């Protein structure tokens, strides 16, 4: 028992030290970056405001949500705090400006996070279609994967094609260099990541897993995650020459051996430093690598930061 207590004391010290590291870095380096004072006039249509005729897919800094469909996961006040990563519905996330969705499903087509279940994936698709019908030039990256430990939903590729066919941007390396206007009226890049069934084929309506990459660092230590994110981002080619999407997640993950295992208080250790992360990519000379930037509990300022860097790229400031 004494050993366990001693370990927990050390863990709390480590977390406190890492939180201070980020605070000090923020005070010394700041959170400003080229064009950071830009705020979109309408987050629901922020891509449209940046001129779809000139905005290329590889210029966009895509605000994303981690574990997007967890707003109603599990049971309120019982299991939900341990798995909920978003408080907004899919439609609300898109309306506030999120453009990358991370959806996990199991064999019966219900959304899940680990062993906890939420609503049917139909809810996600209906929210996506509602948003698409209300807007004209917003492009969405919809990543759907079979959750670890589960089987793929049967004929799920056909389901996605049937539901989203009119909106699907087909898998094609040339998409990255195209403008939004060149892709319209198609508006969804759907990345389907099955565990056992075959990957989507080249040229088809769905994109295979190799087109959306990341380096997941499983830690609740905020500075460790922050620096790891910068390290792995720096190993990627610039967006101008890349033929895949690369995601950085401004999140930390509750650990089973730590007393605090609810998502919100843990992720709050890193959540306020999204703008500082973008600023640090400029300090370290890797701002041209940033592409998808995701978070737990997305808010308007996170979207504004991504839109601001996108605007700076369009204007030649970044």
N, C-alpha and C positions, 0 to 999 in steps of 0.2 A: 504493500500500500504506500509506503514511504517513497519507493522508487517511482511509482506512478505519479504521486504528488509532485516530486522533484521534476519529473519530465514535463508536467503541465506548467510548472512555474517557468521553466526554461522556454517552453513554447510561447507563453504569454510575453516573456521578455523579447523573444525574437520578433514577434508580431509588432510589439511596441517600437522596437528599433527600426523595423522596416517602414512602419507608418511615418516615423520621424524622418527617415531618409527621403521619402517622397515629399513630405512637407518642406524640408530644407531645399530640395531640388527645385520645387515650385517657387520658393522665395528667391532663389538665386538665379534660376533660368527663366522663370516666368512662363506664361501660357499663351503669349502672343506669337503669331506666325504670319507670314505674308498674306494679307487679305483677311485676317481673322476678325475684322470688324464688320464683315458682311453678314447680314441676316436676311434670309429669304422672305419676301413679302407674303408668301402663302406656302406654308410647309406642305400642304396637301398637293401642291403643284410646283414644288421647288425645282424640279428638272425642267419643266416647261419655261420657267422664268429665266433659265440660262441659255435659251435659244436652241431648240432641238436641231436646227439646221447646221449648227457648228459644234455642238457638244458631242464628242466621240465617246464611245463606250469605255475606252481605256483611259479617259481623262477623269471619269467619275470616281469620287470617293464615296463608296456606298455605305450608308449607315445601316447596320444590321442588328437584329436581335438574337440573342442566344437562348436556345430552348424556347422558341417563340410562342408555342401554343400551350403554355402552362398557367395561364391566368385562372383556370378553374381546375387545376390538377388536384387529385386526392380529395381529402375532406378538410373543410375550413377549420382552422385553429387546431387541427389534429396532425394530419400529415402534410397539409399544403405548405406550411412554412419551410419544410425541409426540401421541397422540390420546386416551388414556384419561383420562376426567374423573370416573369413579366406579369404586371398587374393589368395591362390593357389587352383588349381583344385583338385579334389579327387585323380587323378593319380599323380599329383605333390606332394601332401601330402604324399602319400604312398611311392613315390620315395625318398623323403627326410627323411623318416623313421617313419612316423606316422603308428600306428598299431591298433588304435581304432577309429572308425568313428561313429559320432553322427548325424543321418539323421532323419529329421522331414518331414512327408508327410501329404497330405490332401486327400480328397475323390477322386479327379481326378488323383491321383498318381504324382502330381507335388510336388517338394520340396518346403517347406515354412518355414518362421520364423515369427510366429504370423500371421498377416494379409498379409504379403508381400510374393510374389511368386518368384520362380526361375524356373529352367529347370525341365524336366521330370525326375523321378527317374531312367529311363533307362540310363541317362547320368552317374549316380553314378555307376550302375551295370556294364556298359560297361568299365568304368575306372578301377573298381575293377578287372574285368576279364582280362583286358589288363595287369595289374600289375602282376596278378597271372601267366599269361602265360609267362611273362618275368623273373620270379624268380622260385625258386624250394623249398625253405624251410622257407619262411616267412609266419607266421600265422597272420590272421586278425580277430579282433572282430568287426563285423558289427552290430551296434545297429540301428534299424529302428523303429520309433514310430510314431503313429498318433499324430499330433500336437494338443495341447489343443484347444477345441472349434470346432474341425472338426470331421467328420465321417471317419471311416476306409475305405480305398480303397477296392472295392469289390474283393473278392477272392485273396487277396494280399498274403496270405500264399502260395497259389498254384503258384502264380507268382514267388515268391522268390525260391521256390523249383524247378520250371522249369528252371529258369535262372542260379541258382548256385548249382544245385543238385550234380554235380560231385565233387564239392569242399567242400560241407557241412559236418562239424563234428557234429554228432548227439548228442543231449542232453544226457549227461551221467556224473554222479558225479565222475567217475573214470578218466575223462579227466584231472582233475587238477593235478594229480600225474604222468601223463604220460610225456614222452619226446616228443619233436617235431617229431623225427623220428618215434615214435610209432603211430603217428597220420597221417603221410603222406600216400598217396597223398592228403588226405583231409586237407583243409587249412583255412576254414572260420567257425568261431563260430558266427552264425547269431542269434541275440536276437531280436525277433519281439514282439513289445509292442503295441497291438491294444487297443483301448479305449472301444469298445462295443462288438466286435466279440470275440469268445473264445480264451483263451491263448493257445499257442502250448502245445501239450501233451508230457508227459514224454517219453523219448526214441525216439522221432521223430527227423526230420532233423533240426527243428528250436528250439531255446531255449526260455523259458518263462521269463517274466520280473524279477522274483525273483532271477535270476542268475546274474543280473547286478544292483547293488545298489549304491546309493550315498546319500549325505545329501546336498541338494542345499540351499545355503545361499544367499538370494537376497539382496545384498548390494553393494554400490559403495565405501565403506570404506575399504581400502586395508589391514590394520592391523586387523580389525575385521574379514575379510574373512580368512586371513592367520591363525589367532589363532583358529577360528572356525573349519577350515580344520584339524588342528592338534588335536583339541579336539575330533571331531567325528572319525578321523582315530584311535585315541587311544582307542576308544570304540570297535573296531573291533578285532576279533581273529587274530592271526598270519596267514599269507598266507599258511603256511604249514598245517594248520588244517581247512582251510576255504573251503566251497563248493559253493562259489559264488564269483564273481568279485566285487571289491569295487573301486569306482572311486573318486579321489580327483581332483577338478578343480581349477587350478591356474588362476582364472579369477575374475573380479568384474563386476558388471552389472549397466549400466546407469539407473538412477532413474528419473521418470517423473517430480519430483518437483525440479530438479537440473538444472541449466542453461546448463551444459555440458551433452548432451544426445547422442553423437556419441560414438560408441563402442571403437574405437582405442585409443583416448586420455584417456578414462576411464580405459580400461584394462591395459594401460601402467603403471598405478599406482602399479600394482602387477607383471606384466609380467617379469621384470628383476630379480625377487627373487625366481625363480624355484629351482636353485641349493641351495640357502639358505634354502628353505623349506626342501629339502632332508637332508641337514646337520642338521637341527633342529630335524628331526625325530630320528637321532642318539643321539643328545644331550638329548632328552626326552625319549629315550629308546623304541621307537615305529617303528624303521626302518623295523622291520620284518612284519609290517602291510601294507606297501605301495605296491600298485599293479598297478592300472591304474592311470596315472597322465596326465591330459588334460589341454589344453591351447587354448586361442584365438591366431590367427596369429602365427602358429607354425614356428619354425626356427630350424636350424641345431644344435645349442647348446642345445636346450631343448631335442632333440632326443639323443644327445651325453650323457647328464646327465642321462637319463633313461637307456641307453645302458651300461653306466659305472656302475651303481648300479647293473644291471643284471649280468654283468661280475664279479663284486665283489662277488655276491652270488654264482656263479658257482665256483669261485676259493676259496670259503670258507672264504672270508675276511669280509663278511657282513651277 
